Amino acid sequence: MPLGERAGDKSESRYCGVETEFNDDMPHLLSFNIHGGFDFLVAPLIDPSYRPSLMEQDSSGSGALPFAGSDLVLSPSQWSSHVVGKISSWIDLDSEDETLRKDSEIALKQEIAWASHLSLQACLLPTPKGSSCANYAKCVNQILQNLNSMQLWLRIPLEKSDDETRNPDHMGEGHTDTWELWNSFRLICEHHSQLSVALDVQSTLPSPTSLGRWFGEPVRTAIIDTNSFLTNAQHYPCLSRSHQRLTTAFFSHSIQVVISGKPVHNPPMASLESSASSADNHTEGGWRHPLKSYLDYLAYLYQKMDPLPEQERFELGYRDYLQSPLQPLMDNLEAQTYETFEKDTAKYIQYQRAVSKALLDRVPDDKASTVITVLMVVGAGRGPLVRASLQAAEETGRRLKVYAVEKNPNAVVTLHSLVKLEGWEKLVTIVSNDMRQWDAPEEADILVSELLGSFGDNELSPECLDGAQRFLKEDGISIPSSYTSFIQPVTASKLYNDIKSHKDLVHFETSYVVKLHRIARLAPTQTVFTFIHPEHSAKNSNQRYKKIRFDIPPDTGSAMVHGFAGYFDATLYKDVHLGIEPSTATPNMFSWFPIFFPLRTPVCVTPNTPLEVHFWRCCGSTKVWYEWCVTSPSASPMHNSNGRSHWVGL
Ligand SMILES: C[S@@+](CC[C@H](N)C(=O)[O-])C[C@H]1O[C@@H](n2cnc3c(N)ncnc32)[C@H](O)[C@@H]1O
């Protein structure tokens, strides 16, 4: 399907559409453009001169006169696969002129009803004419209530300018940032999941920070006018560097590109192209669509993109897909979950480095052959940290005695066979028990664990390690020695709509593990909670509270916060760390996707007012949970009070 997602498929050029003028010979229009290399048309369905109020009443009394051609001119699959309906651009539902307003409402409803009848996948709605769009949005909202699966793409010029440089043709008074226009419209339509954006790319672009906001919005298509192209030395169209970057970002976010406008470049093939005014010419040798050089340039940009690394390709199916975090304490993990962990060599390399450094610090060279270090892997799973620890001992020439403690009896079965297979019987003792209950026969020099969730402490590592600390020597080392969680506000309309589709409170008060892709990060991350191990101070409970203030960078403009992306960073030992916080993330590590804390009602933020958010880590006798709320720029309700919707079992 031309409008389907093809992210990651580098085998051919991306699907690309063309915006056309009205043509009552639709079969001709379609074949001309499809043969010209385009995948779909954005075409008016109705003659632009049509006005409901100008239609003569049918004197025979047989009802409405036809306002469009027959649906039979194309096959149903041609309509739905190759045509996006362009709603008449004269439509102005917020006009002062009542006749125009009424005509607009009738025409909009007729055109969308006609497009639904044709089973089109999408319609392009014209840009709101003034700064007020209430009546237009109200009418679209009514339509959305009873619409089939068709998407409505609201055409929004990509513009954010200072007052002096504002383009008055595009926006009504008072609007310097077209994101605001989109935001008013979608708020009136209550974030309807079938309302999305068609960005009209202009020859000048807003700042990268301001552009970034759109990648968390439901942008389905980007319309690039031929006037936005520059001319290269051979007279071919090309894009400025910033336009190239933007177009590449559209491709990697599965945003379809549409070329619009008349050809304004004259590459050497132009003489051939100009003969293409008739559909009869389209199969003749050498014929080129008049916009082919623009299409070729976009295909070239697409092909030039770096191929996705193998891991990213593997993760494509997880992009923006909400998953419940693991409950490794309450539940027993399955074999395939362990298998996924074990493939993540980057993680085990870091652990091996940390254990090596700890062994070298603990045992001086002259005692290497005599001192035996007691190392306990608590939460050993199927053994990869046991292996990493033994490799560290070998690498450093230190002697180890290892205890592998694991509470999942199924993983213990595999541990036994691993120890036998590797001939580690003399080195490794397997303990099938919960580390919080086990009576260790001796104390450990080093306690190695990996009980971390995407938000660090969210899989209850603090509670487990508090239990295990009993059998760590007074001067013993915990690997990790600390971990910290981080959050940042994000625009994430796709995640918000997915959560909203459940129509309940529980889903809005749950944190999710998710491979974030179609999001905009609105401010740098800030730290939330830190845990240190071993924790010798009895007064330190694992409850936490943090108030965090984010300042939205000045050139961003206003933006919508749908929730908070969360990450962690762990110090394994001294300078050896492991984590997914974007600015310091461990390269090539894939065991953790970020976490997402949603907001029940998205909050609009501006650079002038700080965004203030509060996070609590609450502990009960049987469960641990988070609560969160926003207090600036406006107050949100408390999320997940008393862990009523989401918690982690102890
Ligand atoms: C995230 S997995 C890591 C497994 C393994 N170390 C690895 O890297 O593949 C955590 C493991 O700790 C175990 N675990 C969690 N809490 C535990 C506890 N209180 N006592 C013993 N094992 C525990 C889980 O069953 C699971 O096997």
Boltz pocket constraint, residues with backbone or C-beta under 6 A from the ligand:
constraints:
  - pocket:
      binder: B
      contacts: [[A, 328], [A, 329], [A, 331], [A, 332], [A, 333], [A, 338], [A, 341], [A, 342], [A, 378], [A, 379], [A, 380], [A, 381], [A, 382], [A, 383], [A, 384], [A, 385], [A, 405], [A, 406], [A, 407], [A, 408], [A, 411], [A, 433], [A, 434], [A, 435], [A, 436], [A, 450], [A, 451], [A, 452], [A, 464]]
      max_distance: 6.0
